[in-house]
Structures are given as C-alpha cells and as structure tokens.
Amino acid sequence: MVVQVWMVYALLSALFAALVAIFGKVGISTVDSTLATTVRAVIMAGFLVAVSLLLGKAHLLSTIQDRAWLWIVLSGIAGALSWLFYFLALKGGPATGVVAIDRLSIAFVLVLSILFLAEHLTLKAVVGIVLVIAGAIMLSVK
C-alpha cells in the first residue's frame, strides 16, 4: 500500500480530534458545554485566520464564488452544530463512547455521498461500515 499525502493529513486530523476529546473532556468538567464550545470556536477562528494570513491566503477570499460560499456557510453551520452536540455529549458521557458514536458520521457520509455525490456502494464499503457500527456499539454500550 502506498501512503499518500492525504492519508497522512487524515491521520493527523484523527490525532488532533482525539486530543480535542481528551482536552475537551477535562476542560468542560466545571464549565457549561455550550460556553466551552463557543470559546473553542473563537479560538479556532482566530488561529485559522492567523494561519491563513501567515500563509498569504487572505487575497483568495475574492475568488470564492457565490455557490461555494453557500456550501461553505452550510458546512460551517453543520460543523458548529456538530461541535455543540459533541461537547454536550462529552459533558455527560465517557470520552470513548462519545467519540465512538460521533465516528458513526462515517456511516452517514457513506449514505449521503451515495445520495448526493453519486458515489457507489461497494461490498468493501458495506463490510467496513458494519464493522464501524459494531465497534461503536461495543465501545459505547456497557
């Protein structure tokens, strides 16, 4: 198997997502989860603005077309809702269980990508999703 750059990025994303769960669980132990999510979002926005400026990407804002803006805004709203519910779940549940159930997003992505992106369902994908669902159940049910 050849490791491609996107795979490395995806692994780094998974690593940092794991750190979000651990840091978040500790951080919200005495803080309202909605407020914690808001603070986190502000920090993320500031950090990403700084990264974009540092990389010289600010001038590219004018290249984003109206339709792309719509999808990016919708993605932002969906992401905010995801994190709001994620932190609410993390506040009351075990980090391992919350993250396992959260990762069921893979199954939702599979279904939605078939419906809206014309991707194809394969036997390998079905087996993979069944294993992901089984793993989520095993990690979240006592």
N, C-alpha and C positions, 0 to 999 in steps of 0.2 A: 504494500500500500504506500502510495506516495503522499507525504504530508504536504498539504497546500497551505498557503498563507492564510486563507480564510479559516482553516481549521485551527490554526494557532490563535487567531483572533477569537474564535468561538470558545476555545479552551480558556483563554484569558478572561473572556466575558463570564464564563461559568465560575472561575475562581473568584472574581470580584463580586459576582452575585452571591456566592457562598459567604463572603465577608460581609455583604450587606445584611444577610440574615443574622450572622453572629453579632456584628456591631449593633444592628438594629434591635435585636432581642435584649441585649444588655442596656442599650440606650433608652428604650421605652419602658423599662421596668417601673419607673416612677413618673413618667410623662404621658400625657394624653397622646394616643396614637395619631390622631388627625393633626395635631400641632407638630408632632415629630415628623410626619410625612411632609408637612408644609416647610418646615425648617430644612429638611433634607432636599426638597425640590429647589429652594432658593440657593442653597449651597451648590447643588448640581448645576443650576443655571449659571451662576457666577463662574464656576470652574470651567464650564464649557464655553462661555463667552471668552474667558481668558485664553483658553486653548485655541479657539478659532482666531482670535486676534494675533496670538503668538505665531500661528501657522499662516497668517496672512490670508485668511478665508473670508473676511468681512465683505470685501468687494463683490463676492459671488452672490450676495443676497439679491441683488438686482436681476440675477439670471434665473431665479425661481419663478416659474410660470404659475398663473392663477390656479390651474387644476392641481399642480403639485402642492401649492400652498394648502389647498383644501385637504388633501390627503395627509399632509404633514400635520396640520392642525388636528384633524381627526385622530391621527396617531398619538399626538400629544395628549389629547383628552383621554383616549383609551389607556395610555401609559399612566396618567395621573390617577385614573380610577383603579387601575391595577395595583398601583402602589398604595393607594388609600386602603383598599381591601386587604392587601398583603400585610400592611402594618397592623390593621385591626385584627387579623387572624394571628399574627405573630404575638400580639399583646396577650392573647388568651390561650394560645396553643403552643405545643412544643415546636421548636425550630425545625427539626427533622420532618415532622408531619406536615407542617405548613408548607415547607419547601417542596416536599414530595407531591402534595396536592397541587401546588402552584405550577409545577412542571408538567401537569396534565395539559398545560397550554399546548404542548406538542400535539396532543390528540386533536384539540380544537383547530390548530393550524393545519393539520392534515385535512380535516373535513372542509374547512373554509378555503384552503388552497385548491381543492378539487372543485368546489362550487364556484369560486370567483376568479381563480387564476388558471383554470383549465389544466391543472396538474393531474397526473394519472395515479390511480391507486394500484399498487403492486402487492404481490404476496409478501415480499420482504417488508414493506411498509406496514401491512396489517399485522404481521408477526411482531414487528418492533413496537407498534402501538399497544398490542395486547400485553407485551412484556412491561412496557412503561406503566400501563394502568395497573397491572398486577403488582409491580414494585411500589407504586404509590399507595395502593391498598395495604400492602404488607408493612410499609413504613408508617402509616398513619392510624391504623386500627390497632387497638390494644388487644 
